[in-house]
Amino acid sequence: MTHSQIQAEVDKADALLNTAADLISSGHVVSIASLSGIVNNICRLINEEGYAHCQTFKPVLIHLSDQMDQIRTAMEKQLMTGTIKG
């Protein structure tokens, strides 16, 4: 059961980050505050299941981390260049 719960949370995070990236690229300001709760759930579930049973999630978690870095960079660029739409 936990693997499906982890996958569901990963899917939520991925969808949130993809939507945020699209909005940022079109000049909109976004809040990804809900991402914190999703990431906390993923970490809690993996901790409960045990790392050995969740190693298959490592590549997708690295991908999510990369997505978060890209969002951070895009937000910083947006603020520095003033390319924010109201």
C-alpha angles and dihedrals in degrees: 000000000000094000090059090047091051091048091050091053091046089051090051092050092047092050092047093049093046091050091046091050091051093049094046092049089055090052101259126136114237137189118219094179091126088061089076092062092046092050090047090053092049091050093046093049093048090048090051093047095043128242094260090062094045103048090112088069094059096093093048092047090052088051091052090050090052090049090052090051091050091050091049091050092047092049092050091049090048091053094044095050097038093232094145121135119213 
